[in-house]
Every structure is written in structure tokens, then in C-alpha cells.
């Protein structure tokens, strides 16, 4: 057989998919295109769809000159074949490299092909950074709109409105240009009636924003709801969800994310920004042929886009790259690391150029702590880590239980009503407490803040004794009435955030979990920090304080405790470690506090893992039944391939196709009577010697095209999957040769192969299925879904839960 022909035949087709879905029309063309050399057949140059053999007709069409649309593509809710996609890309690259030596134009094409990946990263970074800046500015303005409006220009938020005011620093939030709704409507802002009016307007605006958000999601882009990270993890593992990263999802998610954050719900925009960035990456891939036609390469781009999303969400480009590597990506080669870094850099630079926060920084939470931490403070930091782990495990179990109830009861049929009710409860409970009334980002910023002389927040109302001030640092001081009031308000805010977030995450609006989790931890950390500070102030002669915290010294920084608590709770929920610490120090600028952050992050992960192994994203993947094969979990059971393969005992025999004895009608009968995504091809039913594997989708498309375009193909025509078909009588109809759609090298294991090796093969090669043989004879098939069901069964879980709904 000719070498080129073998290559083409070997990699043109896919292997079977684990999902048994009816084949619909092809929506995208991933065929081989013009980069592939034509076949040089020995028998008159006949194509793979010609009559072939000894009795082919003279009027044959070369179908490979016109690649068939749909052959080699995937259906919705199917898994890609990583091995085939990478092989196709290597073949494409090899062909471009060989042609580049032939002419200057081919050399330029080779250079542009090599540069296209970096250009794509540049475009993704620019678009993601621009959208993030737009979302930040819009959300800040609409959040303030619930409380009032700027007379100098309605498009100014509260802070920007007061920039040009002549008010003093302490009254900077009470400038005459900014009017509350009671001042605008009643003419004054004092009194019970003004308070009630402001309260009412706050609730009305919140309900309007959330109602508009859920209606837009329900009406135009159902995939725009939620965080998006569980689905992106599943897509990056090879699963296809058509439309999840489409243009409508991008537009609606961008708009509704602003509305959802502005409504005051206990959610953040950081997780959805990863989804937005991946939408940008997927849409921009269509500008470049090699990414449009190759699903594996596209997933490398999406990994980089996820890094850009975290980069603009937190202003943390390095943390974004590590987040993509640690938490989201399934396949992350070295070139993707470099490109992720570049995309995150461009996105962060774009956001910095827009300057959405007006502070010339990438983030809202930038802090400058003046005092280093002491070794003994590791004890409260570890306590915060334990709290973060307990909160993370509690939140995951409670949220999954609520989401399961939503999916299995009538509650799920009324998404609009659910959003309205949760928004109303949140707004009614939030307004009386100033720490829940403000946006969650502003709350975290205030909790991280280190009190200075000019701070007017209640958290900084200490009893001042300036005689003991040393340099620019304020000493530890006795808490004043404002601090105690703030502590009670924060305690109530903590209780509200802990419970309301459980019901908010997973509703039919865009909802991120990073900021609410950080808020819970920051509140707990600030409470603990103030407690330790007051303990050190009043009992500085205790043994634990005497060596390093003398009277009049500035030893305890409550803002640092808030930062460590935020990291602990976020780590407890997501189970991130390395990327979490890097994100936190990029987010706050607290480079010297890496050790406390590491201690809290690891403690929270250990505690949470001791209660439940899954992070929130993995738990939602399992809840939704996505076919995601977790690479972090070890398979330790002593089962063999023959225990998992199908068919089992008492099952019907495996459906196979013979290489050169079945007619078109026989194959069409098999295809219509079964729902399998592919079929093994054998020498004969008696021998069961394996020849290859053919996809159901490719069979259907090839037969339909041959009937339309090739003379003499009828129901009684023999289908031949070999180079040389057996001789037939002269009166026989033309033979249909389908060698090119046959996968000649399907992955096989023997029936005695341990399942731990099979599971590793599926994880590391990204297989969709492998065939099981015994002494060279075909016995059965193991699909990715069979592996997932077996793992669930071994973990005493319902194996039927691995079915995407």
C-alpha cells in the first residue's frame, strides 16, 4: 500500500464515542482540507469512494479532491479523539514544512502558520481585557445606581461623581453632586420616611436587574447561566457542547453578568469572566483555519483563554496561568504555557490601560501592610485554614444538595421565580447592614485595608493615643465603639453570606463563587484579627506576646488576617493551592505574606479533603453527569478489562462490520437498528480478526455521498474496507470502497489487562474507546463512559449518574 494512502486512511476517521446519540447534520467542517496530498493509488488513481477493484466503472469521481463535509467531525455531546486530532495536526504541519522548501509563497505560508498562534493570543488578550474593563465599569455604576444618581452626569458612579468635589477628605462620600433617591424625590435624606424610600428603591432596582438578567438568559442563551468553569473543564477534557462558547452566549453573559453583580446577589464576576474569555477564544479561533478545523488545537487555545480570564478577573496574570494549569486544563503542553502567559499579559495590559477602578492598578484590593508577621501568628492563620476547610466542605455539600433538589423537583421549572425570590430576600436582608449593602468587592477591599490616621471607616474607630505613635505606623490601640459596632454587623453579615450563597450559586443567572467565598473568609479573618489585636493590647505581658509585642508597638494587622481568611475559604471551596496563593499575592500586592497564605491554603485543603474529596467544580461536573475523567484521582481496584468491556455475559453479541462481504443495505440496516457511535471492522464474523474501526457518522455521510455522486452504487453494492476487493461477477453492481474512513490503528488491550492501566490509558491519551482482544480475536469494547461507570460503581455511587442530561 502506498505510504500517503496509508496515512490518509489511518487518520481520517475517528474512533467510537461513548455517547449513544442519534446522528444529526454536521454543523462544522473539520475535514482534512487542501493541506493533504492526493492519494496515489496503484489501481488507476481511483479514490476511496470509487467502484474499485476488478469491476470498477470507467466514469469514477475522485471524491478526495473534494473532501466530504462532515467526515471526521463530531456530534454535539460527544468526545473528541485526541489521538486522531493530534495526528492530523502533525500531518498538516509536516505537509506545510515540506512545501515551504518549494517556493517563497509556501515559505511565507509556513511562517504565517507558525505566527498565527501568537496572533490569536494577542487578539484574545485584547478582547478579554476590553470586555473585563467594560464589565467592571458598568457593574460599579449600576451597583451605585441602587442608592442614588450623580447630577453632574448620570453615567458617573458615586466615587467618580465626587472626584471634582470640594468636600473634605472625611466627607468625600457626601459630595453635593451625588444625590440619594430620597434626596432626589423628597428633597432631604434624613428621617424615617427617607430611609424607607431609599430601602424601597434599593430593593426595586435589585429586582429589576435580576429579573432582566434571568429573562435574557432564559430567552436568548441558556448556557450563559452559572459560573461556567465546570463546563469549561469538561470541554477542555474533550467533550463537545455546541453553543456553550458561542457568540450569543458571549453577548448575553457579558450583559447579564453586569446585571447579576449589580443586583446585589451574593455572587461574583470572576468565574464567569473565565467563561467570557473562553467564548472570545472560541470565536476568534474561527479566523484561523488550523484552529477552526482541529478540536485538540482549539482546546489548547481555550486553556490560554482561561488564563487570560483569571488575569483580568483578579489582575493576576501569573496566577491565571497557574489556575489554568492546576484547575481547568486537561492537556497543557509547554507551548500552551508560553502562549497562556502571553495571552494573560496582553489581557492584563489592556485592562490596566482602561483603568476601570481609577486607581492606576489592576485590582480593587491592593493593600500595603507596614508590619511583618510573627511566627506565633501562624496559629491563628492555621485556625483560619481550618475554618476555610470546614466552610468549603459545608458549602459544597449544601449547594450540591440544593442544586440536586432543583434538578429533581418542580423547583427547576420556575427559574425566574427562584431568582426573584432569592434577590428579594438578599436585598431586604442586605440594606439595613452597611457591610452587606455595599458591593462584595468593596466589602473585601475594606476588610483587607490596614487602618491609617485618615480612615473614617467604623473598622478604624480606635481610641487614639498619638503620643505613642512611632513613625508612620499606628500602634495597636483599644477598640472604640465604632469597632465593636462593626464587629456585630460583620458577624451578622457573615451569617447571611454563609447561607445565602448556598442558594445563589447555580441559579439561572451568571454567578461566580470566588468573591462570595473570599468575602466569607475575609469577614471571619477580620473578626479574628481584631480579637487577636485586642488580646495583644490588653494582655501584652502574656508569655505569647511578651517577646515580640510590647506596649505601644504595632504588631497585629487585622487586614492581613482578612486576606489569609479569604484565601482559606476560597481554597476550601475550590481546592486550589499553588494558583490560589499566587492569585492572592498578585491581588493584594502582599508578597511578603506568602507563607501565611500557603499555610492557610494547605490547611483548608487538608481539612476539606478529609470531609469530601471533591471541589465545588468537580462536584457540579458529577451532578450534571458530564463525562469527565478526573486525572487527579488514583484507581486502585483489582479489576480487569474483561470485567468492564461490553458485551457482558448474556448480552447480545458485539455489532461488527465485515471488511468485504456486507452490502450497502446490510450496513444501513446495522446503522438504523443501533445507536452506537462506531463499529469494529473484522475480517469475517467467524474469525473475528480485527481490521479497524469506523465511525457511524462517517459511514452515513460516505454512503449518502456515494449514492448521489457515484454511478452504480445501489443497495446491493458490496462495501469494501480493504485495498483489494475480492473479484465479483461482471453483472455485479459497483463496489463502494471506504478504506479512507477506516481507522486502521484503533487502540486495543487484551482481556487480562488490569483496569488501572486501562484507566491511565484513557486519561493520558484522551481515548474515546479501546477494543478488547484475546489472542488477536475481537472480544468487546470499552468506552470512556464504561470507564466512568465502573469508577462510580467501585466508589459505591450510582453508575447511571454518568449520563449527560
N, C-alpha and C positions, 0 to 999 in steps of 0.2 A: 504494500500500500504506500502511496506517495506520502512524504512527510507532511506537506502542507495539508493534505486532505485529512491526515490523522489528527493534526492539531485542531483543525476546524471542527471535525466531528467530535473530538474529545471534549471541547469546552463550550460548544454552542448550547448545550442543553443543561437544565438544572436537575437536581435530584429531587426526590419526593418531599413534600411538605407534610408537617404533622397535622395540619388542619384539614378536615374533610369538608371542603366547601365547594359549592357549585361554581362552575367557571362562568364568569361574566365577561363582557367585552374588554379588550385591552384598553387601558386608559393612557399609557405612556409607552414610548418606543425605546427599548433598551437593546435593540438588535445590534449586530456587530458593526454595521456601518461600512464606510469605504476604507477603513484602516486595514481590513483583512485582505490578504491576497486571494485571487480566484483559485479555485480547485483545478489541479492539473490531473484530471482522470485519465487513466490509460485507455479507457474504452470510449474514444471519440469525444472526450470532453463533456460527457453527459453530466448534468447536475444531480444533486441528491434527490430531486423530485422527478427525475425522468423515468421513462419506461425501463431503461437499463437492460443489462444482461443480453441474452441472445435474441430476444424478440422485441426489442425496443423499436418504436416507430421512428421515422426519419425526421418528423417535424417536432423536435423537442425544444422546449424553452429552458433557458438557463436561469433558473429561479434565484440562484445565488448572486447574479448580477443585480437583482432587485431584492434585497433582504426582506423577508416577510415581516410585516408589522405585527408585533405581539409575541413572536417566538423569542423565548428567553426572558420574558418579563414575568412579573409576579402579580398575583391577585391580592385584593385587599385582605387584611388579617391573615397574611401568610408570612413565612420567614424566608429571608434571602439565603442563598447558598454562598457563604463566604469564600469557600474554596474556588468555586467557579468564577465568582466576580473578580477575585484577585488574579486568577489565571488569565482571564480576559484582559485585565489591565496590563499584565506583563506582556501578553501577546501584542497588544496595541502599542505599548511603549517600545517593544523590540522592533516592530514594523516601522515606527517613526524614526528610530535610531538608524536603521538600515537605509531608509530612504534619504536621510539627511546627508548622506555621502554622495548622493546622485546629483543634486542641484542646489543652487543658492536658495531658491524658494523653499525647498524641502528643509534646508538648514534653518531658515527663518521660522518655518512652521514648528520645527523641533524646539527652538529657543522659546517661542511663544507658548508652546505646550508646557515647558518647564516653568515658565514665569507665571502661568495662569493661576496656579495655586496661591501664590503670594498676592497677586492682584485681587483674587477673590477674598482673601483675608482682609485686605485693605478696605474693600467695599463693605464687608460685613462689619468691621470695626466702625467705619464712618456711619453706617445706617443704624447700628445698635446704639452707638453713643448719642446720635441725634435724637432717636426715639426716647432714650432714657432721660435726656435733658428735657424734652417736651413733657414727658410724664411727670417728672419731678416738679417742674414749674407749674403745670396745670393742677396737680394734686395739692400743692401748697396753697394756691389761690382758692381752689374750691373748698378746701378744708376751712380756711378763714371765712369763706362766704357764709358758712353756717352761723357765724357770730356777728357779722356786720359787713359793711361795704366801705370802700375808700371813695371820698368825694372828689379827690384830685384826679381820679381815674378808676373806674370800676375794675379794671384789669390788674390793679395792684393788690398784692396780698398785704396783710397787716404790717409786716416788717418793712416791706418796700415802701409802703404808704407813708411811714413815719421817718424815713431816712432824711428827708429835707426839712423836717420839722425843727423848730427852735426850742423844743422842750428839753428839760434837763435829763441827765442820764438815768436818774431813778424813775422819772415819769416817761421814759421813752415809748412805753406801750400805750400811753394815754394822749396821743397827739390829737389835735383838733380835726385833722384831715380824716381820721378814721372814726366812723360812727357805728355804734351797735344798732341793732334793729329797733330797740326801744327808743334810742335817741333819735333815730330817723323817723319813726312813726309817732311817738308821743312827745318828742322834744326834750326828754330828760331820760337819764339812765339809772336813776335811783328809785328805791321803793319796791314794794312787793309786786305791784302790777307790772312794772318794767321787767322785774326778774321773771315773772310768769310769761310775759311776751317773748323775752329772749329764749326762755326754755322751750316755748311752743315753736318758735321759728327754727331752733336747733333741731328739734325732732322732725319737723316738716321737711326741712332741707335734707336731712339724713334719709328719710323715707323716699323722697323724690329721687335722690341719687341712686339708692339701692334698687328701687323699682325700675328705673331706666336701665340700669346695668343688667338686671336679670332678664328683662324683656328683650334687650338686644342680644344677649347670649342665647336665649331660647329661640328667638326668631331667626337669627342670621348665622350664628356659629356656635353650636352646642359644645364643640371641642374647646372653646375659649374659657370654660369654667375651670375652677380649681387651680392648683399650683402648676401642673404640667410636668413637674420633674419625674414622677413615677412613669408617665407615658414616654418621656424622652429617654429615660433609662432603658425602657423596653424597646423603643425604636432603635436606639444605638446598639442594642444586642442583636438586631437583625430583623425585628418584627416590622411589618408594614401596616400603618394606619393611615389610609388615604385621607387627605384633608386636614390632618392634625397640625401640619406645619404649612398650611396653605395661606393664600393672600387674604381670604375672608377672615380666617382665624386671627391673622396678624392685625388687621384693621380693627376688628371687634374687640380683641383682647387689649389692644392699646387704649381704646376709648373706655371700655368698661373697667379696666384696671384703675384708671383715674377716678371714675365714679365710685367704685367699691372702696378705695382708700379714703376718698373724701367723705363717704357716708359715715365714717367713724367706726365701722365694724372692726372687730379685733382680728385684723389680717394685715399682711404686709405686701409690698410690691416687689420684693427682691426675688422670690421664687418665680413668679410669673415673668419677670424680666429675662430669666433664662429661657423660658418658652418663647418670648418675643424675639430674642436674639437668634434662637434656633429657627424660627419662622423666617427671619431675614436670611439666614444661611441657606435654607432650603430653597427659597425663592430665587436668590442670586445664583444658585447652582445651575439654574436653567439657562444662564447666559453662557455657560461653558460646556462644550459637548462632552468632554471626558467625565465631568461630574454629573451631567444630566443622564448619561447612559450607563452609569455604573453605580449600583446601590452601595457597594462597600466603600468606594471613594467618597460618596456623599456622606456617609456616616463619619468619616474622618473629618470632614468639613463641619458637621454638626457638633462634634466634640470640641472643636476650636470655637464654634459659635457659643456653646455653653460656657466656655471660659470667658468669652467676651461679655456674656450676660452677667456673670457674677462680678466681673471687673467694673461694669457700670452700675451694678446694684449697690456695691459697697465701696466703690473706689479702690478696689483691691486687685490689681492685675495679676500679681503673682499668686495670690490666694485663689483667683479664678482659675488659673491653670491647674493648680493643685486640686481644686474642687472637682474639675472635670476629670482629672486622673483618678482621684480617690473615690468619688461618689457616683459619677454619672457614666463614664465611658466604659465600654466593654472591650474595645480593641483600640489601643493607644500606642502606635509606633512612635519612634523617635522623631520622625519628620512632623508628626501631628503635634508633638510637644513644642517644637520650634514655631510652628505656624499658630498654635494656640497662644503662645507668648506674644507673637506679633499682633494677632487679632485683639488680644486683651490690651496691649499697649496702645494701638490705634483707637480703640473704643474709649479707654481712659483719657487719652489726649483730647479726643473730640468732646467728651463730657466736661473736661477741665476748660476747654475753650468756650463752651456755652456758659459755664459758671452758674449752674441753676440755684445754688444756695447763697450766692452773693458774698461768700467769704473767701474767695480765691482758693478754695480747697475742693477736693473731690468728694468729701463726705461731710455729713452734718454733725458727726460725733467727735470731731477732732478735739483732743484734750491734751493738756500739759500738766502732768503731776510733777511737783517740785521735790518730793522726798522719796528716797529709795525705800523698798520694802525690807522688813526684817525677817530673819529665818523663822522666828516663832510665829509669824503671821501665816505660815504655811498651814497651821492647824485650822484657823477659820476658813482658809481657802479650800482645804480638803473637805471641810464641812459643807461649803457651798457646792463642791463637786458631788457630794453625797445627795444633797438636796436636788441638784440638777438631774442626777440619775433617777432618783425616785419620781420626780416630776415628769421626766421623759417617759418612763415606763407607765406611769399612771395615765398620762395624756394619750399615749399610743393605744392602750387597751380601751380607754373610754371612747376615744374618737372612732376607732375601728368598730366598736360595738354599736355606736350611734349610726355610723355610715352603713353598717350591715342592716340595721333596722330600717334605715331609709331605703335601701335596695329591696328589702323583702316585704315591706308593708306598704300600705296606701300612702304613707308619708311621701314617698318618692314621686307620687303622681301630682303633687302640688308644690313644685319648686318655687314658684312666685310667692305663694302664701308663706312658705317657710322663711324665705329671705326677708319678707316684710315683717313677720313676727319677730325674728331674731334682731333685725335692725331696730324695731320699736323698743324692744326690751333693752338692747345695748344703749340706745340714745337716752332713754328715760333714766337708766341707772348711771349713765356716764356724766350727764350735765351737772348734777349737784357737786361732784367731786372734781376739783380743777385738774387733778392728775389723770383722770380718765377722760375729761372733756378735751384736753389738748390732744394733738395727734400723737400716735405711739412713738414716732421718730423724735418728736420734740421732747416727749417724756424721757426717753432713753438718753437724749443729749443732756437734759437737766440732771438726771441721776448720775451720769458719768462726770459731771462738772466738779471741779475742785473749787471750793468756796474761796473767793477773794474779798477784798475790802469793799468793792463796789457792787457785789452781788446783792440783789434785792429779793431773791427767792426765799420762801419760807425755810427751805432746807439750809439756808445760810444765816438764819437769825440766831446767832450765838450771843452770849454775854461777852462783850468786847472788853478787853483789858490791854490797851495798846502799849502800856508801859513794858509789857513782856514781849513785845514784838521784836523779832530778831531778823534784820534784813528785810527781804521781800516776803518771807514766809510768815503766815499767821500761825501762832501756836495752837495746840489743842485747847479748846475753850469749853466752858459749860454751855450746855444746850439751853436756848431760850424758849419762850412759849411757842414761837413760830415753828421751831424744830419739832417739838412734841405734837403740835397740831398736824404738821406734815407727816409725822410717823403714823398717826392714826389714819390719816387719809390714804397714805401709801399702803397700809395694811388692808384697808377696805378695797383699794384698787387691785392689790394682789389677789384677793379672794375672787373679785369679779373677773379679772383676766384669766385666772386658772380655769374657771368653769365656763365662761362664755366662749373661749377659744375652742373648746371641745365641740361645741355645736356650730361654730362658724366655719371651721376648716372642712372643706368638702361640699359646701353649698354650691349652687349653680351660678356663682359669680367668681371672677378671678380672685384667688386667695392664697397668699404666701404665708409661710409659717415661721420664717426666720425672725422677723421683727416682733411678733407676739411672744415667741419663746424667749428672745432676748429681753423683752420688757419684764416678763415674769422673773427672770434671773436677776435683772438689774434692780428691781424693787427689793427682792429678797436680799441681794448683796448690799444695797444701801442701808436697809434696816439693820443688818448685821454689822456693817461698818460703823454706823453711828453708835450702836450698842458697845462695840469694842472701844471706840474713841472715848465714850463717856466713862467706860470702865477704867481705861488708862488714865483719864484725867482725875477721877476721884480716888483711884487706888494706885497711884504711880509708885507707891512704896512697896507694892506686892513684888514677890520674887520674880514673877514672869515679866514684869515691866521695869524693875529697878536697874537692870543692866543697860537698857537702851532707850527708855522713855522717861526722862526726868521731867520735873515740873517746868512748865513754860516751853517745852520743846514741841515741835510739830512732828509727831511720829506716826499717826494713823491718818490715812487718806480714804474716807468713805467712798469717794468716787471710784477708787481702784477696786474696792470690794464689789461695787456695782458692775464694773467691767468683767471681773472674774466670774461673778454670778451669772451674767449674761452668757458668757462662753460656756459655763457649766450646763445651763438649761438647754442651750442650742445643741450642745454635744449630746445631751441625754436624749433629745428627740430625734436627731438625725444620725447619731453615732459617728460623726466626723471627728477626726483627731488632728492630723497634721494641717490640713487645709483650714480647719477652724481656727487654730492658733495663729496661722499666718494672716487670715482674714481679720481677726480681731486686732492684731497689732498694726496692720495696714489701716484698718478702720479708725483707730483711735490715735495712732502715732506713738503708742506706748511700747517702744522697742525694748526697754529695759525690764518690762514686766512679762517676758516670755515664760519664765519659769513658773510663776503663779498660774498663768493661763494653761500651761502644759499640765501642771499638777491637777487643776480643776477639770480639764478636758478628759484626762485619762481616768480620774476617779469617777466622773459621771458616766463614762463609757463602761467601766467595770461594773459599777452598781446596776446600771440599766441592763447590761448584758446578763447579769446574774438573775434578773427577773424575767427578761424576754430577749431573745437573740435578735429580733428584727427591729430595724429603724423604721421611722414612720413611712418612708417611701417604699421600702420593701414590703411593709405590711399592706399598703394600698395596692401594690402590684399583685400580691396574693389575693387580696379581697376582690379585685377586678378580674382575676383569672387570667392575667397576661402570661404568655409562655416565656417567662424569664428564668434562665438557668443561672442561679447565683454562683459567681466564681469564688466567693469567699468561704463558702461552706464546704466542709470535707464530707465525703461519702465514705462511711466506714462499715457498711454492711456486707456480709459474705454471700452475695447472690451472684448468679452467672447470667450471661446473655440469654441463654435458653429459658431462664425464668421470666424474662421480661418481654421477649420477642412475641410477635404475632405471626401466624395464628397459634393460639394455645391449644391444649387438648380439647377435643370435642368442638373446636371451631371449624368452619368451612375451610377448605384448602386455600392457600395463598393465590390470589389472582395474578396470573402471569400472561405474557405475550410471547409467542414463539418467534424465532428470528426470520423464518422464511416460509411458513406454511399457513399463516392465517390470512384471510381475505379482509378487504376494507370493511365489509359488512360485519365480520366477526369482531374486529377491533371496535367498530362503532357500537356494537351490542355491549361489549365489555364496558366501554366508557359511559354509556347511558344507564347501565344497570348498577353501576357502582359510583361511589362518591370519592374514591381515593384520588390523591393528587398526582400519583405516578405509579408506574408498573415496572417490575423487573422483566427483562427480556432474557429468555433462556433458549438453548439450542432446540430442545423439544420437551414436551410435558413428561415424557418417560425418563429422560436423562436428568432434567433439572439442572443442567450445567449452565452457569451464569454467563451471559454475554454482556449485559449492560443494564442501564436504567433509562426509562423515557418518561417525560412529564406528560400528564394528561392534557395540560393546556397546549403544549407544543404539538401533541398528536392531533387535537381537534383543529388547530389553526392550519397545520400542514395538510391534512386531508381535505379540508374545505378549499384551500387554495389550489390543491392539485385537481380537484373536481372541476374547478372553474377554469383553470389555465392550461391544463394538460390534456391533450386528446387521448381518449381511450381508457381513462380511469373510471371504472364503474364499481358497483358493489362487490362484484366477483373478482376484482383485481387482487392479486397477491401483494401483500406488503412485505418488503424485504429490508432487513436491517443490516445486511452484510454487503461487502463489496461485490461479490459474485453470487448472483441468484441461481438456483437450480434451473436447468432447461425445462421449458414448458412446451406443450403442443402449439403449433403455429396458429391455431384458431383461438388461443387464449387471449384475454384482454391484456393490455399493457401492465407491466409490473410497476408498483409505486415504491421507489427506493427512499427510505427515510434514515439512511445511515447518519446524516449530519445532525439530526436531533437526538441521537442516542449518546448517552453518557457512557463512554467505553471504560471508564475507571471509577465506578462507584465504590465508596468506601465499604469494606467488608471486614467482619470479625468472625471468629469461629464460635460455635455454640458454647464452648467451655471458657470463653474469655470472662474474667471477673468484671462485675458491673462497675467497680470503682475505676477500672481502666476505661470502660465504655463511657462513663460519665465524664472523665477527664478528656477523652477524645472529643465529645460533644462540646465541652466548654472551650477547649483550646483551639479547635479547628472551626468552631461555629457550624457544625453539621446540621442538616435538617433531618437526615436519616442515615442509617447504615444497614447493610444487608448481613444476614447471619448465614453462614455456610457450615457444612460438615463434610470433610474430605472432598472439598470442591463443589459439592452439591448445595443448591439453594434450599435453606430450611425456612427462613422467615425474615422479618423486617423489624427494626427498632427505630421508631421516630422520636423526635425531640419531645413530643407530648407523652409518649410512653415512658421516657426517662423521667419527666416531671411527675407523672402519676405514680411511678414507682418510688421516687423520693418522698412524695407526700404520704404514700402508703407506709413506707418504712418509718415515717415520723408520726404515725398514728393520726394522720389527717385524712380528710375526705379526698380521695383521688379524683373524683368528678369535679372538684372545685377548679381544676386546671382546664377550664373551658371558658374561653373569652366570650363575654356577653356584651 
